[in-house]
Amino acid sequence: MNIRAKIFGGSSPTEEPLLRAKEPKGAKADELHSITVPRETRRQSNSRASDRHRLIRERAEITYQDNRFEVELLNLSGGGAMVAGAFEPLMWDKLELHLGEHGTMECAVRWVRDGRIGLEFAHETRLECRPDQVASVLRNVINRSFPNLEFGEWEEPEVEAQPKTTGEEHRVAPRHPLIWNGDLHHDYQTSRVRIRNISGTGAMIECEDAVRVGAEPMLQLGEELMVPATVVWAVGDQVGLRFHSEFDMNQLSEVKPAVAASTWSPPTYIQKAGLDTSPWNPHWKRMGISQLQRELEGYLKH
């Protein structure tokens, strides 16, 4: 190339640029996805989720045989937990795990080994209110969501007429199969969540996405049922919510729940060879919708 000719002009038959355009190496213009980034090893699992479920120095409490024990939470996700503590339950014993405000879950012992205990959570959504109110909500849910089943005539019982009960008797039925789900709108995103338990003042939800403590999300239970709340704690994939105002539990009957599936794959840390992993294991005394209806009819006649 003649630099003098380029500066002062000339009669070169072919025009050559002063600087040649650099040829792209494997990347097409305006297509970032055309660049191949080599990876030394292939990702084998969702490390973000597993890191969040492996817990370090997380503490909780267990109620077992009317005694309270402090335990270390080793893992918490997917409907189960692994804990370590100074108590010795037996297989299929029932106990309660307390994670925080509105964070009590009924559990069954799946295995005990080397000071560690595998727990399976109860599958239904726990309704934390008076027994007569639980009966009313479940009755209305069946009427709205399962119209092929019919209740007989029934009048709302007087609250004073209800005997005070504790423990297992507090539950209207041994086990109902209903699970309420919803959407949590938080930090410019929406996450599908499962309602583990709910009361007039708060709830515990299960959420695969990380939720920030102190956030003020909106819990959406139906198309028009929005509940503002504050996140008061988050451990693993379980989150505690405090409602900003009193929640009317009867509104749950306006939202169609899911029915617990007949099969369930527990997390690896609560599996044990040779055990029935069905959520309908007789140890849980679970029931179907028709059986639940009969239980409620018997309760409401008293």
C-alpha positions in Angstrom: 0.0 0.0 0.0 1.4 3.5 -1.0 0.9 5.8 2.0 1.9 8.9 0.0 -0.7 8.1 -2.6 -3.3 7.7 0.1 -2.5 11.1 1.6 -1.9 13.2 -1.6 -4.1 11.2 -3.9 -3.1 9.0 -6.8 -4.4 6.9 -9.6 -4.2 3.5 -7.8 -6.6 1.3 -9.6 -7.7 -0.5 -6.4 -8.7 1.2 -3.3 -7.2 -0.3 -0.1 -8.3 0.7 3.4 -5.7 2.1 5.7 -6.8 -0.4 8.4 -8.3 -3.7 7.4 -11.4 -4.8 9.3 -10.6 -7.5 11.8 -12.3 -10.8 11.0 -14.5 -12.1 13.8 -13.3 -15.2 15.5 -16.4 -17.5 15.8 -18.9 -14.7 16.8 -21.4 -13.4 14.4 -22.3 -9.7 14.5 -25.0 -8.8 17.1 -25.3 -12.5 18.2 -23.8 -13.0 21.6 -25.1 -16.6 21.7 -22.8 -17.5 18.8 -19.7 -17.3 21.2 -18.8 -20.7 22.7 -17.4 -20.5 26.2 -15.5 -23.7 27.1 -16.4 -25.2 30.4 -14.0 -27.5 32.1 -16.7 -29.7 33.7 -20.4 -30.1 33.1 -22.8 -28.9 35.8 -24.4 -32.0 37.3 -27.0 -30.4 39.5 -28.7 -27.2 40.6 -26.0 -26.1 43.0 -27.8 -22.9 44.0 -30.8 -24.8 45.3 -28.7 -27.5 47.0 -26.5 -24.9 48.7 -29.6 -23.2 50.1 -31.0 -26.5 51.4 -27.8 -27.5 53.2 -27.9 -25.6 56.4 -25.1 -24.5 58.7 -25.7 -23.6 62.4 -29.4 -23.3 61.9 -31.4 -24.1 65.1 -35.0 -25.1 65.7 -37.2 -26.7 68.3 -39.0 -30.1 68.4 -42.0 -31.0 70.5 -41.9 -34.7 71.1 -44.0 -36.5 73.7 -45.0 -33.2 75.4 -41.3 -32.3 75.8 -39.4 -29.5 74.0 -36.0 -30.1 72.5 -33.6 -27.8 70.7 -32.2 -29.4 67.5 -29.8 -28.5 64.7 -31.3 -28.2 61.2 -29.0 -30.0 58.8 -31.3 -29.9 55.7 -34.7 -28.6 54.9 -36.5 -28.8 51.6 -38.9 -30.7 49.4 -41.3 -31.8 52.2 -38.7 -33.1 54.7 -35.9 -32.3 57.0 -32.9 -33.8 58.6 -32.1 -32.8 62.2 -29.8 -33.7 65.0 -30.7 -33.4 68.7 -30.6 -35.0 72.2 -33.8 -37.1 71.9 -34.4 -40.6 70.6 -37.7 -41.0 68.7 -38.8 -44.3 67.1 -39.8 -45.0 63.5 -43.1 -43.3 62.5 -43.3 -41.4 65.8 -45.1 -38.1 65.3 -43.7 -34.8 66.5 -43.8 -31.1 65.7 -41.0 -29.0 64.2 -41.0 -25.3 65.1 -39.1 -23.0 62.7 -40.3 -19.7 63.8 -43.5 -17.5 63.8 -46.2 -19.4 62.0 -43.7 -22.1 61.4 -45.0 -25.2 63.1 -45.2 -28.4 61.1 -46.4 -31.9 62.0 -43.8 -34.5 61.0 -43.3 -38.3 61.1 -39.9 -39.9 61.8 -38.6 -41.7 58.7 -35.2 -42.9 60.0 -32.8 -42.5 62.9 -29.1 -43.0 62.4 -25.9 -41.8 64.0 -27.6 -39.1 66.0 -29.4 -37.8 62.9 -33.2 -38.0 62.3 -35.0 -37.9 59.0 -38.5 -36.2 59.1 -41.3 -36.2 56.6 -43.7 -33.3 56.7 -47.5 -33.8 56.8 -48.7 -33.2 53.3 -51.9 -31.2 53.8 -52.2 -27.5 54.4 -52.7 -27.1 58.2 -55.5 -24.7 59.1 -54.7 -22.9 62.4 -58.1 -21.9 63.8 -60.9 -23.2 66.0 -62.2 -26.7 65.2 -65.6 -25.5 64.3 -64.1 -23.0 61.9 -61.9 -25.7 60.3 -65.0 -27.8 59.8 -66.8 -24.8 58.2 -64.0 -24.1 55.8 -63.5 -27.7 54.8 -67.3 -28.1 54.3 -67.5 -25.0 52.1 -64.5 -26.1 50.1 -66.1 -29.5 49.4 -69.3 -27.8 48.3 -67.6 -25.3 46.0 -64.7 -27.4 44.6 -66.2 -30.9 44.7 -69.9 -30.3 43.8 -70.6 -34.0 43.1 -70.5 -34.6 46.9 -73.4 -33.3 49.0 -73.8 -32.5 52.7 -77.0 -32.7 54.6 -78.6 -29.8 56.4 -76.4 -28.2 59.0 -76.6 -25.2 61.3 -73.5 -23.2 62.5 -72.8 -24.5 66.1 -72.5 -22.1 69.0 -68.9 -21.4 69.8 -69.6 -21.9 73.6 -71.0 -25.3 72.9 -67.6 -26.5 71.5 -65.6 -28.5 74.1 -62.0 -27.3 74.6 -59.7 -30.0 73.2 -55.9 -30.3 72.8 -53.4 -32.3 70.9 -54.7 -34.7 68.2 -58.4 -34.0 69.2 -57.9 -30.4 68.1 -57.9 -31.6 64.5 -61.4 -32.0 63.0 -60.4 -35.1 61.1 -57.3 -37.4 61.4 -56.0 -36.2 58.0 -57.5 -34.3 55.1 -55.8 -34.4 51.7 -56.2 -30.8 50.7 -53.3 -28.5 49.7 -53.6 -24.8 49.0 -51.2 -23.2 46.6 -50.7 -19.6 45.6 -48.3 -17.0 44.1 -45.9 -14.8 46.0 -45.2 -11.4 44.4 -41.9 -10.3 45.8 -38.8 -8.2 44.8 -40.0 -7.7 41.1 -40.7 -11.4 40.6 -43.5 -13.9 41.1 -43.0 -17.4 42.6 -45.4 -20.3 42.8 -45.7 -21.3 46.5 -47.3 -24.1 48.5 -49.1 -23.1 51.7 -47.8 -25.3 54.6 -50.0 -23.8 57.2 -52.2 -20.7 57.5 -54.0 -18.7 60.3 -55.7 -15.4 60.7 -52.3 -13.7 61.4 -49.8 -15.4 59.1 -48.7 -18.4 57.2 -45.7 -20.6 56.3 -45.1 -21.2 52.7 -42.8 -23.4 50.7 -41.0 -21.6 47.9 -38.2 -22.8 45.5 -36.9 -19.2 44.9 -35.0 -17.3 47.6 -37.1 -14.9 49.6 -35.6 -11.9 51.4 -36.3 -11.6 55.1 -37.9 -8.2 55.7 -39.5 -8.0 52.2 -43.2 -7.1 52.0 -44.6 -9.4 49.4 -48.2 -9.9 48.3 -49.5 -13.5 48.7 -52.1 -14.2 46.0 -54.4 -17.2 46.9 -56.9 -16.6 44.1 -57.7 -14.3 41.2 -59.1 -11.6 43.6 -57.7 -12.8 47.0 -54.5 -10.8 47.7 -52.9 -10.8 51.2 -50.2 -8.3 52.0 -47.5 -9.7 54.4 -44.0 -9.3 55.8 -41.3 -12.0 55.6 -40.3 -12.7 59.2 -37.9 -15.6 58.6 -36.7 -17.9 55.8 -34.9 -21.3 56.3 -34.2 -23.5 53.3 -37.3 -23.4 51.1 -39.6 -22.6 54.0 -40.7 -19.0 54.6 -42.7 -17.4 57.5 -45.1 -14.6 56.7 -46.9 -12.2 59.0 -50.1 -10.7 57.6 -50.6 -7.0 57.7 -54.2 -7.4 58.8 -56.5 -10.1 60.0 -57.1 -12.8 57.4 -60.6 -14.3 57.2 -60.0 -18.0 57.1 -63.5 -18.5 55.4 -62.0 -16.9 52.3 -60.0 -20.1 51.7 -63.3 -21.8 50.7 -63.3 -19.5 47.6 -60.0 -21.0 46.4 -59.9 -24.5 45.0 -57.2 -26.6 46.6 -55.3 -29.4 45.1 -55.7 -33.0 46.4 -52.5 -34.6 47.6 -51.0 -37.0 45.0 -51.0 -40.7 45.7 -47.2 -40.9 45.1 -44.4 -38.7 46.4 -40.6 -38.8 46.0 -39.0 -37.7 49.2 -35.6 -35.9 49.3 -32.6 -38.3 49.4 -31.8 -37.3 53.0 -35.1 -38.8 54.3 -35.2 -41.9 52.1 -34.5 -45.3 53.5 -34.5 -48.6 51.6 -37.5 -50.8 52.1 -39.9 -48.1 53.4 -43.2 -47.2 51.8 -42.7 -43.7 50.5 -46.4 -43.2 49.6 -47.9 -40.1 51.3 -50.9 -42.3 51.9 -49.1 -44.6 54.2 -51.4 -45.9 57.0 -49.2 -44.3 59.7 -50.5 -40.9 58.6 -54.2 -41.9 58.6 -54.8 -40.0 55.4 -58.2 -40.0 53.8 -59.9 -39.1 50.5 -62.5 -36.4 49.8 -65.5 -38.8 50.4 -64.1 -40.0 53.7 -63.4 -36.5 54.7 -67.0 -35.6 54.0 -68.2 -38.4 56.2 -65.9 -37.4 59.0 -67.2 -33.8 58.8 -70.8 -34.9 58.8 -70.2 -36.9 61.9 -68.5 -34.0 63.6 -71.1 -31.4 62.6 -73.9 -33.5 64.1 -72.4 -33.4 67.6 
